[in-house]
Amino acid sequence: MKIIKICVGSSCHVNGSYKVVRAFNQIIKERELENDIELVGSFCMGKCTEGVAVECDDIIYGVSLENVEEVFEKIWEENN
């Protein structure tokens, strides 16, 4: 089970963390990866200026709705 942490701190919330969570959930559902990936909320990761902070395996990505699928692909490819 891969765990993807999405920041829900105040800056990331303002930057659209809720929409990023929904986008990740949609991708996971479309690919039927519910048993392989778990999304969890996280407090501030200190990357507030880079978009919504998303962490997996100690790598932090700056995510927006425009690059959410690209980041998901990176996470998935690096872990399989």
PyMOL Python script that loads the backbone (N, CA, C, O; Angstrom):
from pymol import cmd

cmd.read_pdbstr("""\
ATOM      1  N   MET A   1       0.851  -1.179   0.000  1.00  0.00           N
ATOM      2  CA  MET A   1       0.000   0.000   0.000  1.00  0.00           C
ATOM      3  C   MET A   1       0.894   1.237   0.000  1.00  0.00           C
ATOM      4  O   MET A   1       1.718   1.432   0.893  1.00  0.00           O
ATOM      5  N   LYS A   2       0.711   2.049  -1.004  1.00  0.00           N
ATOM      6  CA  LYS A   2       1.450   3.306  -1.115  1.00  0.00           C
ATOM      7  C   LYS A   2       0.621   4.408  -0.459  1.00  0.00           C
ATOM      8  O   LYS A   2      -0.588   4.502  -0.668  1.00  0.00           O
ATOM      9  N   ILE A   3       1.289   5.232   0.331  1.00  0.00           N
ATOM     10  CA  ILE A   3       0.592   6.329   1.007  1.00  0.00           C
ATOM     11  C   ILE A   3       1.012   7.655   0.386  1.00  0.00           C
ATOM     12  O   ILE A   3       2.198   7.975   0.318  1.00  0.00           O
ATOM     13  N   ILE A   4       0.033   8.412  -0.062  1.00  0.00           N
ATOM     14  CA  ILE A   4       0.261   9.747  -0.610  1.00  0.00           C
ATOM     15  C   ILE A   4      -0.336  10.746   0.375  1.00  0.00           C
ATOM     16  O   ILE A   4      -1.527  10.708   0.682  1.00  0.00           O
ATOM     17  N   LYS A   5       0.523  11.642   0.863  1.00  0.00           N
ATOM     18  CA  LYS A   5       0.078  12.649   1.822  1.00  0.00           C
ATOM     19  C   LYS A   5      -0.169  13.963   1.095  1.00  0.00           C
ATOM     20  O   LYS A   5       0.671  14.412   0.316  1.00  0.00           O
ATOM     21  N   ILE A   6      -1.308  14.573   1.346  1.00  0.00           N
ATOM     22  CA  ILE A   6      -1.657  15.842   0.722  1.00  0.00           C
ATOM     23  C   ILE A   6      -1.844  16.878   1.824  1.00  0.00           C
ATOM     24  O   ILE A   6      -2.625  16.686   2.756  1.00  0.00           O
ATOM     25  N   CYS A   7      -1.119  17.967   1.699  1.00  0.00           N
ATOM     26  CA  CYS A   7      -1.180  19.017   2.716  1.00  0.00           C
ATOM     27  C   CYS A   7      -2.550  19.680   2.711  1.00  0.00           C
ATOM     28  O   CYS A   7      -3.079  20.039   1.659  1.00  0.00           O
ATOM     29  N   VAL A   8      -3.109  19.834   3.890  1.00  0.00           N
ATOM     30  CA  VAL A   8      -4.374  20.536   4.046  1.00  0.00           C
ATOM     31  C   VAL A   8      -4.194  21.753   4.956  1.00  0.00           C
ATOM     32  O   VAL A   8      -5.156  22.267   5.527  1.00  0.00           O
ATOM     33  N   GLY A   9      -2.941  22.201   5.079  1.00  0.00           N
ATOM     34  CA  GLY A   9      -2.659  23.411   5.846  1.00  0.00           C
ATOM     35  C   GLY A   9      -3.300  24.626   5.183  1.00  0.00           C
ATOM     36  O   GLY A   9      -3.823  24.527   4.073  1.00  0.00           O
ATOM     37  N   SER A  10      -3.261  25.752   5.851  1.00  0.00           N
ATOM     38  CA  SER A  10      -4.007  26.922   5.371  1.00  0.00           C
ATOM     39  C   SER A  10      -3.570  27.390   3.986  1.00  0.00           C
ATOM     40  O   SER A  10      -4.429  27.697   3.159  1.00  0.00           O
ATOM     41  N   SER A  11      -2.282  27.456   3.701  1.00  0.00           N
ATOM     42  CA  SER A  11      -1.823  27.894   2.381  1.00  0.00           C
ATOM     43  C   SER A  11      -2.235  26.915   1.291  1.00  0.00           C
ATOM     44  O   SER A  11      -2.728  27.317   0.237  1.00  0.00           O
ATOM     45  N   CYS A  12      -2.032  25.648   1.547  1.00  0.00           N
ATOM     46  CA  CYS A  12      -2.408  24.645   0.543  1.00  0.00           C
ATOM     47  C   CYS A  12      -3.923  24.590   0.366  1.00  0.00           C
ATOM     48  O   CYS A  12      -4.416  24.351  -0.736  1.00  0.00           O
ATOM     49  N   HIS A  13      -4.644  24.808   1.437  1.00  0.00           N
ATOM     50  CA  HIS A  13      -6.105  24.866   1.331  1.00  0.00           C
ATOM     51  C   HIS A  13      -6.507  25.988   0.383  1.00  0.00           C
ATOM     52  O   HIS A  13      -7.354  25.800  -0.490  1.00  0.00           O
ATOM     53  N   VAL A  14      -5.899  27.149   0.558  1.00  0.00           N
ATOM     54  CA  VAL A  14      -6.189  28.298  -0.310  1.00  0.00           C
ATOM     55  C   VAL A  14      -5.756  27.993  -1.749  1.00  0.00           C
ATOM     56  O   VAL A  14      -6.399  28.440  -2.699  1.00  0.00           O
ATOM     57  N   ASN A  15      -4.670  27.236  -1.909  1.00  0.00           N
ATOM     58  CA  ASN A  15      -4.171  26.890  -3.246  1.00  0.00           C
ATOM     59  C   ASN A  15      -4.937  25.746  -3.903  1.00  0.00           C
ATOM     60  O   ASN A  15      -4.616  25.356  -5.025  1.00  0.00           O
ATOM     61  N   GLY A  16      -5.945  25.205  -3.221  1.00  0.00           N
ATOM     62  CA  GLY A  16      -6.797  24.199  -3.860  1.00  0.00           C
ATOM     63  C   GLY A  16      -6.559  22.770  -3.435  1.00  0.00           C
ATOM     64  O   GLY A  16      -6.772  21.851  -4.226  1.00  0.00           O
ATOM     65  N   SER A  17      -6.124  22.557  -2.207  1.00  0.00           N
ATOM     66  CA  SER A  17      -5.850  21.174  -1.775  1.00  0.00           C
ATOM     67  C   SER A  17      -7.091  20.288  -1.888  1.00  0.00           C
ATOM     68  O   SER A  17      -6.976  19.109  -2.224  1.00  0.00           O
ATOM     69  N   TYR A  18      -8.260  20.831  -1.615  1.00  0.00           N
ATOM     70  CA  TYR A  18      -9.483  20.024  -1.701  1.00  0.00           C
ATOM     71  C   TYR A  18      -9.691  19.534  -3.138  1.00  0.00           C
ATOM     72  O   TYR A  18     -10.043  18.375  -3.355  1.00  0.00           O
ATOM     73  N   LYS A  19      -9.475  20.415  -4.111  1.00  0.00           N
ATOM     74  CA  LYS A  19      -9.628  20.020  -5.519  1.00  0.00           C
ATOM     75  C   LYS A  19      -8.562  19.009  -5.932  1.00  0.00           C
ATOM     76  O   LYS A  19      -8.831  18.107  -6.726  1.00  0.00           O
ATOM     77  N   VAL A  20      -7.356  19.158  -5.393  1.00  0.00           N
ATOM     78  CA  VAL A  20      -6.288  18.196  -5.693  1.00  0.00           C
ATOM     79  C   VAL A  20      -6.638  16.826  -5.100  1.00  0.00           C
ATOM     80  O   VAL A  20      -6.414  15.800  -5.743  1.00  0.00           O
ATOM     81  N   VAL A  21      -7.178  16.804  -3.894  1.00  0.00           N
ATOM     82  CA  VAL A  21      -7.609  15.537  -3.287  1.00  0.00           C
ATOM     83  C   VAL A  21      -8.653  14.874  -4.175  1.00  0.00           C
ATOM     84  O   VAL A  21      -8.575  13.675  -4.446  1.00  0.00           O
ATOM     85  N   ARG A  22      -9.625  15.650  -4.625  1.00  0.00           N
ATOM     86  CA  ARG A  22     -10.676  15.089  -5.498  1.00  0.00           C
ATOM     87  C   ARG A  22     -10.081  14.546  -6.787  1.00  0.00           C
ATOM     88  O   ARG A  22     -10.484  13.481  -7.256  1.00  0.00           O
ATOM     89  N   ALA A  23      -9.123  15.268  -7.368  1.00  0.00           N
ATOM     90  CA  ALA A  23      -8.490  14.822  -8.612  1.00  0.00           C
ATOM     91  C   ALA A  23      -7.715  13.515  -8.391  1.00  0.00           C
ATOM     92  O   ALA A  23      -7.807  12.594  -9.202  1.00  0.00           O
ATOM     93  N   PHE A  24      -6.954  13.439  -7.298  1.00  0.00           N
ATOM     94  CA  PHE A  24      -6.236  12.198  -6.993  1.00  0.00           C
ATOM     95  C   PHE A  24      -7.228  11.053  -6.786  1.00  0.00           C
ATOM     96  O   PHE A  24      -7.015   9.953  -7.295  1.00  0.00           O
ATOM     97  N   ASN A  25      -8.294  11.299  -6.052  1.00  0.00           N
ATOM     98  CA  ASN A  25      -9.295  10.253  -5.830  1.00  0.00           C
ATOM     99  C   ASN A  25      -9.894   9.776  -7.141  1.00  0.00           C
ATOM    100  O   ASN A  25     -10.119   8.580  -7.323  1.00  0.00           O
ATOM    101  N   GLN A  26     -10.154  10.699  -8.055  1.00  0.00           N
ATOM    102  CA  GLN A  26     -10.732  10.330  -9.344  1.00  0.00           C
ATOM    103  C   GLN A  26      -9.763   9.450 -10.142  1.00  0.00           C
ATOM    104  O   GLN A  26     -10.170   8.444 -10.723  1.00  0.00           O
ATOM    105  N   ILE A  27      -8.490   9.830 -10.169  1.00  0.00           N
ATOM    106  CA  ILE A  27      -7.487   9.041 -10.895  1.00  0.00           C
ATOM    107  C   ILE A  27      -7.385   7.639 -10.289  1.00  0.00           C
ATOM    108  O   ILE A  27      -7.349   6.645 -11.015  1.00  0.00           O
ATOM    109  N   ILE A  28      -7.338   7.566  -8.967  1.00  0.00           N
ATOM    110  CA  ILE A  28      -7.220   6.273  -8.285  1.00  0.00           C
ATOM    111  C   ILE A  28      -8.422   5.391  -8.600  1.00  0.00           C
ATOM    112  O   ILE A  28      -8.278   4.193  -8.842  1.00  0.00           O
ATOM    113  N   LYS A  29      -9.600   5.990  -8.595  1.00  0.00           N
ATOM    114  CA  LYS A  29     -10.819   5.227  -8.889  1.00  0.00           C
ATOM    115  C   LYS A  29     -10.841   4.762 -10.342  1.00  0.00           C
ATOM    116  O   LYS A  29     -11.168   3.607 -10.617  1.00  0.00           O
ATOM    117  N   GLU A  30     -10.497   5.649 -11.271  1.00  0.00           N
ATOM    118  CA  GLU A  30     -10.492   5.300 -12.696  1.00  0.00           C
ATOM    119  C   GLU A  30      -9.541   4.145 -12.981  1.00  0.00           C
ATOM    120  O   GLU A  30      -9.818   3.297 -13.830  1.00  0.00           O
ATOM    121  N   ARG A  31      -8.423   4.116 -12.272  1.00  0.00           N
ATOM    122  CA  ARG A  31      -7.416   3.067 -12.505  1.00  0.00           C
ATOM    123  C   ARG A  31      -7.576   1.866 -11.575  1.00  0.00           C
ATOM    124  O   ARG A  31      -6.773   0.933 -11.587  1.00  0.00           O
ATOM    125  N   GLU A  32      -8.636   1.918 -10.771  1.00  0.00           N
ATOM    126  CA  GLU A  32      -8.945   0.827  -9.836  1.00  0.00           C
ATOM    127  C   GLU A  32      -7.754   0.514  -8.934  1.00  0.00           C
ATOM    128  O   GLU A  32      -7.363  -0.642  -8.774  1.00  0.00           O
ATOM    129  N   LEU A  33      -7.192   1.557  -8.354  1.00  0.00           N
ATOM    130  CA  LEU A  33      -6.025   1.408  -7.480  1.00  0.00           C
ATOM    131  C   LEU A  33      -6.371   1.627  -6.006  1.00  0.00           C
ATOM    132  O   LEU A  33      -5.494   1.903  -5.187  1.00  0.00           O
ATOM    133  N   GLU A  34      -7.646   1.502  -5.685  1.00  0.00           N
ATOM    134  CA  GLU A  34      -8.070   1.759  -4.309  1.00  0.00           C
ATOM    135  C   GLU A  34      -7.362   0.870  -3.292  1.00  0.00           C
ATOM    136  O   GLU A  34      -7.169   1.274  -2.145  1.00  0.00           O
ATOM    137  N   ASN A  35      -6.976  -0.328  -3.696  1.00  0.00           N
ATOM    138  CA  ASN A  35      -6.287  -1.245  -2.769  1.00  0.00           C
ATOM    139  C   ASN A  35      -4.777  -1.050  -2.762  1.00  0.00           C
ATOM    140  O   ASN A  35      -4.067  -1.690  -1.986  1.00  0.00           O
ATOM    141  N   ASP A  36      -4.284  -0.161  -3.634  1.00  0.00           N
ATOM    142  CA  ASP A  36      -2.838   0.038  -3.757  1.00  0.00           C
ATOM    143  C   ASP A  36      -2.371   1.386  -3.221  1.00  0.00           C
ATOM    144  O   ASP A  36      -1.208   1.535  -2.847  1.00  0.00           O
ATOM    145  N   ILE A  37      -3.266   2.362  -3.183  1.00  0.00           N
ATOM    146  CA  ILE A  37      -2.879   3.714  -2.786  1.00  0.00           C
ATOM    147  C   ILE A  37      -3.858   4.245  -1.752  1.00  0.00           C
ATOM    148  O   ILE A  37      -5.074   4.112  -1.888  1.00  0.00           O
ATOM    149  N   GLU A  38      -3.295   4.848  -0.721  1.00  0.00           N
ATOM    150  CA  GLU A  38      -4.119   5.494   0.299  1.00  0.00           C
ATOM    151  C   GLU A  38      -3.764   6.987   0.330  1.00  0.00           C
ATOM    152  O   GLU A  38      -2.592   7.354   0.418  1.00  0.00           O
ATOM    153  N   LEU A  39      -4.778   7.830   0.257  1.00  0.00           N
ATOM    154  CA  LEU A  39      -4.576   9.273   0.401  1.00  0.00           C
ATOM    155  C   LEU A  39      -4.813   9.655   1.843  1.00  0.00           C
ATOM    156  O   LEU A  39      -5.789   9.226   2.458  1.00  0.00           O
ATOM    157  N   VAL A  40      -3.913  10.465   2.384  1.00  0.00           N
ATOM    158  CA  VAL A  40      -4.091  10.950   3.745  1.00  0.00           C
ATOM    159  C   VAL A  40      -3.801  12.447   3.770  1.00  0.00           C
ATOM    160  O   VAL A  40      -3.018  12.951   2.965  1.00  0.00           O
ATOM    161  N   GLY A  41      -4.431  13.139   4.689  1.00  0.00           N
ATOM    162  CA  GLY A  41      -4.180  14.561   4.877  1.00  0.00           C
ATOM    163  C   GLY A  41      -2.924  14.759   5.711  1.00  0.00           C
ATOM    164  O   GLY A  41      -2.523  13.889   6.484  1.00  0.00           O
ATOM    165  N   SER A  42      -2.322  15.916   5.535  1.00  0.00           N
ATOM    166  CA  SER A  42      -1.106  16.221   6.278  1.00  0.00           C
ATOM    167  C   SER A  42      -1.096  17.703   6.627  1.00  0.00           C
ATOM    168  O   SER A  42      -1.704  18.524   5.941  1.00  0.00           O
ATOM    169  N   PHE A  43      -0.403  18.021   7.688  1.00  0.00           N
ATOM    170  CA  PHE A  43      -0.206  19.422   8.022  1.00  0.00           C
ATOM    171  C   PHE A  43       0.922  19.985   7.173  1.00  0.00           C
ATOM    172  O   PHE A  43       1.491  19.266   6.352  1.00  0.00           O
ATOM    173  N   CYS A  44       1.248  21.229   7.352  1.00  0.00           N
ATOM    174  CA  CYS A  44       2.187  21.949   6.499  1.00  0.00           C
ATOM    175  C   CYS A  44       3.507  21.190   6.309  1.00  0.00           C
ATOM    176  O   CYS A  44       4.089  20.669   7.260  1.00  0.00           O
ATOM    177  N   MET A  45       3.956  21.146   5.055  1.00  0.00           N
ATOM    178  CA  MET A  45       5.219  20.497   4.713  1.00  0.00           C
ATOM    179  C   MET A  45       6.296  21.527   4.403  1.00  0.00           C
ATOM    180  O   MET A  45       7.419  21.166   4.050  1.00  0.00           O
ATOM    181  N   GLY A  46       5.961  22.802   4.533  1.00  0.00           N
ATOM    182  CA  GLY A  46       6.939  23.861   4.325  1.00  0.00           C
ATOM    183  C   GLY A  46       7.212  24.195   2.868  1.00  0.00           C
ATOM    184  O   GLY A  46       8.230  24.814   2.557  1.00  0.00           O
ATOM    185  N   LYS A  47       6.328  23.798   1.980  1.00  0.00           N
ATOM    186  CA  LYS A  47       6.509  24.072   0.536  1.00  0.00           C
ATOM    187  C   LYS A  47       5.345  24.929   0.016  1.00  0.00           C
ATOM    188  O   LYS A  47       4.853  24.719  -1.093  1.00  0.00           O
ATOM    189  N   CYS A  48       4.927  25.871   0.815  1.00  0.00           N
ATOM    190  CA  CYS A  48       3.712  26.642   0.536  1.00  0.00           C
ATOM    191  C   CYS A  48       3.766  27.440  -0.762  1.00  0.00           C
ATOM    192  O   CYS A  48       2.719  27.732  -1.339  1.00  0.00           O
ATOM    193  N   THR A  49       4.942  27.795  -1.231  1.00  0.00           N
ATOM    194  CA  THR A  49       5.037  28.620  -2.432  1.00  0.00           C
ATOM    195  C   THR A  49       5.021  27.789  -3.720  1.00  0.00           C
ATOM    196  O   THR A  49       5.017  28.354  -4.813  1.00  0.00           O
ATOM    197  N   GLU A  50       5.013  26.477  -3.605  1.00  0.00           N
ATOM    198  CA  GLU A  50       5.120  25.603  -4.783  1.00  0.00           C
ATOM    199  C   GLU A  50       3.805  24.953  -5.171  1.00  0.00           C
ATOM    200  O   GLU A  50       3.806  24.000  -5.950  1.00  0.00           O
ATOM    201  N   GLY A  51       2.698  25.430  -4.660  1.00  0.00           N
ATOM    202  CA  GLY A  51       1.400  24.826  -4.941  1.00  0.00           C
ATOM    203  C   GLY A  51       0.982  23.972  -3.769  1.00  0.00           C
ATOM    204  O   GLY A  51       1.471  24.156  -2.654  1.00  0.00           O
ATOM    205  N   VAL A  52       0.086  23.044  -4.011  1.00  0.00           N
ATOM    206  CA  VAL A  52      -0.347  22.134  -2.964  1.00  0.00           C
ATOM    207  C   VAL A  52       0.752  21.092  -2.767  1.00  0.00           C
ATOM    208  O   VAL A  52       1.150  20.410  -3.711  1.00  0.00           O
ATOM    209  N   ALA A  53       1.235  20.979  -1.539  1.00  0.00           N
ATOM    210  CA  ALA A  53       2.324  20.044  -1.258  1.00  0.00           C
ATOM    211  C   ALA A  53       1.783  18.621  -1.143  1.00  0.00           C
ATOM    212  O   ALA A  53       0.843  18.354  -0.394  1.00  0.00           O
ATOM    213  N   VAL A  54       2.397  17.718  -1.900  1.00  0.00           N
ATOM    214  CA  VAL A  54       2.027  16.307  -1.884  1.00  0.00           C
ATOM    215  C   VAL A  54       3.309  15.514  -1.671  1.00  0.00           C
ATOM    216  O   VAL A  54       4.303  15.731  -2.364  1.00  0.00           O
ATOM    217  N   GLU A  55       3.284  14.596  -0.712  1.00  0.00           N
ATOM    218  CA  GLU A  55       4.484  13.833  -0.371  1.00  0.00           C
ATOM    219  C   GLU A  55       4.243  12.340  -0.516  1.00  0.00           C
ATOM    220  O   GLU A  55       3.216  11.807  -0.096  1.00  0.00           O
ATOM    221  N   CYS A  56       5.218  11.686  -1.121  1.00  0.00           N
ATOM    222  CA  CYS A  56       5.198  10.219  -1.206  1.00  0.00           C
ATOM    223  C   CYS A  56       6.645   9.747  -1.145  1.00  0.00           C
ATOM    224  O   CYS A  56       7.486  10.224  -1.906  1.00  0.00           O
ATOM    225  N   ASP A  57       6.935   8.829  -0.260  1.00  0.00           N
ATOM    226  CA  ASP A  57       8.286   8.274  -0.095  1.00  0.00           C
ATOM    227  C   ASP A  57       9.337   9.362   0.105  1.00  0.00           C
ATOM    228  O   ASP A  57      10.410   9.314  -0.495  1.00  0.00           O
ATOM    229  N   ASP A  58       9.030  10.322   0.933  1.00  0.00           N
ATOM    230  CA  ASP A  58       9.947  11.408   1.304  1.00  0.00           C
ATOM    231  C   ASP A  58      10.240  12.386   0.159  1.00  0.00           C
ATOM    232  O   ASP A  58      11.147  13.210   0.283  1.00  0.00           O
ATOM    233  N   ILE A  59       9.512  12.315  -0.925  1.00  0.00           N
ATOM    234  CA  ILE A  59       9.633  13.288  -2.014  1.00  0.00           C
ATOM    235  C   ILE A  59       8.401  14.182  -1.968  1.00  0.00           C
ATOM    236  O   ILE A  59       7.272  13.695  -1.927  1.00  0.00           O
ATOM    237  N   ILE A  60       8.628  15.502  -1.977  1.00  0.00           N
ATOM    238  CA  ILE A  60       7.520  16.449  -1.935  1.00  0.00           C
ATOM    239  C   ILE A  60       7.371  17.087  -3.311  1.00  0.00           C
ATOM    240  O   ILE A  60       8.336  17.586  -3.890  1.00  0.00           O
ATOM    241  N   TYR A  61       6.147  17.060  -3.820  1.00  0.00           N
ATOM    242  CA  TYR A  61       5.817  17.626  -5.124  1.00  0.00           C
ATOM    243  C   TYR A  61       4.928  18.847  -4.920  1.00  0.00           C
ATOM    244  O   TYR A  61       4.116  18.886  -3.995  1.00  0.00           O
ATOM    245  N   GLY A  62       5.087  19.845  -5.792  1.00  0.00           N
ATOM    246  CA  GLY A  62       4.166  20.981  -5.841  1.00  0.00           C
ATOM    247  C   GLY A  62       3.095  20.657  -6.866  1.00  0.00           C
ATOM    248  O   GLY A  62       3.398  20.491  -8.048  1.00  0.00           O
ATOM    249  N   VAL A  63       1.845  20.564  -6.429  1.00  0.00           N
ATOM    250  CA  VAL A  63       0.773  20.075  -7.299  1.00  0.00           C
ATOM    251  C   VAL A  63      -0.301  21.143  -7.484  1.00  0.00           C
ATOM    252  O   VAL A  63      -0.645  21.876  -6.557  1.00  0.00           O
ATOM    253  N   SER A  64      -0.816  21.204  -8.708  1.00  0.00           N
ATOM    254  CA  SER A  64      -1.977  22.025  -9.024  1.00  0.00           C
ATOM    255  C   SER A  64      -2.907  21.165  -9.870  1.00  0.00           C
ATOM    256  O   SER A  64      -2.552  20.042 -10.229  1.00  0.00           O
ATOM    257  N   LEU A  65      -4.078  21.669 -10.188  1.00  0.00           N
ATOM    258  CA  LEU A  65      -4.983  20.891 -11.037  1.00  0.00           C
ATOM    259  C   LEU A  65      -4.374  20.661 -12.414  1.00  0.00           C
ATOM    260  O   LEU A  65      -4.690  19.676 -13.080  1.00  0.00           O
ATOM    261  N   GLU A  66      -3.506  21.566 -12.836  1.00  0.00           N
ATOM    262  CA  GLU A  66      -2.890  21.453 -14.161  1.00  0.00           C
ATOM    263  C   GLU A  66      -1.863  20.316 -14.236  1.00  0.00           C
ATOM    264  O   GLU A  66      -1.657  19.752 -15.311  1.00  0.00           O
ATOM    265  N   ASN A  67      -1.228  19.976 -13.139  1.00  0.00           N
ATOM    266  CA  ASN A  67      -0.188  18.937 -13.213  1.00  0.00           C
ATOM    267  C   ASN A  67      -0.485  17.724 -12.335  1.00  0.00           C
ATOM    268  O   ASN A  67       0.395  16.888 -12.132  1.00  0.00           O
ATOM    269  N   VAL A  68      -1.688  17.611 -11.818  1.00  0.00           N
ATOM    270  CA  VAL A  68      -1.980  16.520 -10.881  1.00  0.00           C
ATOM    271  C   VAL A  68      -1.790  15.150 -11.536  1.00  0.00           C
ATOM    272  O   VAL A  68      -1.253  14.242 -10.901  1.00  0.00           O
ATOM    273  N   GLU A  69      -2.211  14.983 -12.774  1.00  0.00           N
ATOM    274  CA  GLU A  69      -2.050  13.684 -13.424  1.00  0.00           C
ATOM    275  C   GLU A  69      -0.569  13.380 -13.688  1.00  0.00           C
ATOM    276  O   GLU A  69      -0.125  12.241 -13.540  1.00  0.00           O
ATOM    277  N   GLU A  70       0.183  14.405 -14.076  1.00  0.00           N
ATOM    278  CA  GLU A  70       1.620  14.228 -14.314  1.00  0.00           C
ATOM    279  C   GLU A  70       2.336  13.810 -13.028  1.00  0.00           C
ATOM    280  O   GLU A  70       3.186  12.919 -13.049  1.00  0.00           O
ATOM    281  N   VAL A  71       1.996  14.445 -11.928  1.00  0.00           N
ATOM    282  CA  VAL A  71       2.609  14.088 -10.641  1.00  0.00           C
ATOM    283  C   VAL A  71       2.195  12.680 -10.228  1.00  0.00           C
ATOM    284  O   VAL A  71       3.012  11.910  -9.724  1.00  0.00           O
ATOM    285  N   PHE A  72       0.925  12.348 -10.443  1.00  0.00           N
ATOM    286  CA  PHE A  72       0.475  10.995 -10.110  1.00  0.00           C
ATOM    287  C   PHE A  72       1.287   9.966 -10.892  1.00  0.00           C
ATOM    288  O   PHE A  72       1.714   8.954 -10.335  1.00  0.00           O
ATOM    289  N   GLU A  73       1.499  10.225 -12.188  1.00  0.00           N
ATOM    290  CA  GLU A  73       2.291   9.305 -13.015  1.00  0.00           C
ATOM    291  C   GLU A  73       3.701   9.144 -12.456  1.00  0.00           C
ATOM    292  O   GLU A  73       4.220   8.029 -12.395  1.00  0.00           O
ATOM    293  N   LYS A  74       4.327  10.253 -12.047  1.00  0.00           N
ATOM    294  CA  LYS A  74       5.672  10.176 -11.470  1.00  0.00           C
ATOM    295  C   LYS A  74       5.671   9.312 -10.218  1.00  0.00           C
ATOM    296  O   LYS A  74       6.527   8.442 -10.052  1.00  0.00           O
ATOM    297  N   ILE A  75       4.719   9.553  -9.353  1.00  0.00           N
ATOM    298  CA  ILE A  75       4.642   8.783  -8.105  1.00  0.00           C
ATOM    299  C   ILE A  75       4.432   7.313  -8.420  1.00  0.00           C
ATOM    300  O   ILE A  75       5.103   6.454  -7.849  1.00  0.00           O
ATOM    301  N   TRP A  76       3.514   7.019  -9.317  1.00  0.00           N
ATOM    302  CA  TRP A  76       3.179   5.635  -9.619  1.00  0.00           C
ATOM    303  C   TRP A  76       4.343   4.925 -10.308  1.00  0.00           C
ATOM    304  O   TRP A  76       4.651   3.779  -9.977  1.00  0.00           O
ATOM    305  N   GLU A  77       4.992   5.594 -11.262  1.00  0.00           N
ATOM    306  CA  GLU A  77       6.104   4.981 -11.987  1.00  0.00           C
ATOM    307  C   GLU A  77       7.314   4.756 -11.085  1.00  0.00           C
ATOM    308  O   GLU A  77       8.010   3.751 -11.227  1.00  0.00           O
ATOM    309  N   GLU A  78       7.569   5.673 -10.167  1.00  0.00           N
ATOM    310  CA  GLU A  78       8.714   5.535  -9.282  1.00  0.00           C
ATOM    311  C   GLU A  78       8.523   4.431  -8.261  1.00  0.00           C
ATOM    312  O   GLU A  78       9.486   3.965  -7.654  1.00  0.00           O
ATOM    313  N   ASN A  79       7.303   4.021  -8.076  1.00  0.00           N
ATOM    314  CA  ASN A  79       7.024   3.020  -7.052  1.00  0.00           C
ATOM    315  C   ASN A  79       6.607   1.684  -7.618  1.00  0.00           C
ATOM    316  O   ASN A  79       6.203   0.798  -6.865  1.00  0.00           O
ATOM    317  N   ASN A  80       6.694   1.514  -8.921  1.00  0.00           N
ATOM    318  CA  ASN A  80       6.339   0.221  -9.526  1.00  0.00           C
ATOM    319  C   ASN A  80       7.396  -0.254 -10.483  1.00  0.00           C
ATOM    320  O   ASN A  80       7.255  -1.323 -11.077  1.00  0.00           O
TER     321      ASN A  80
END
""", "prot")
cmd.dss("prot")
cmd.show_as("cartoon", "prot")
cmd.util.cbc("prot")
cmd.orient("prot")
